[in-house]
């Protein structure tokens, strides 16, 4: 077991723990994407949880901790397309208030693009 610093994430055990957490987030996203697309609608659980999980992956990966892995760039792009296709097809049915649709779309795209950039950076080093 290796320790390389005094930080909370500066050991093999911490890296294994963080890898498990990021792995669960990725699995939850993958399960949502593989399930019934209706589950990704903006007013359903996965329609809210998926962007939260993508954001959490970004936050952890941006720290540069060992174990905070992200999926391949092509996977992130597929997730973005799948999610945004459902979102675009269903958001109007919820009659969003003025400005919400545009602001939320921009935030969703920004979130997925942030993970895509992290994936590009991580997987370019392989």
Buried (B, 14 or more C-beta within 10 A) or exposed (E): EEEEEEEEBBBEEBBEBBBEBBEEBBEBBEEBBEEEBEBBBBEBEBBEBBBBBBBEBBEBBEEEBBBBBBBEBEBBBEBBEBBBEBBEEBBEEEEBEEEEBEEBBEEBBEBBBBBBBBBEEBBEEE
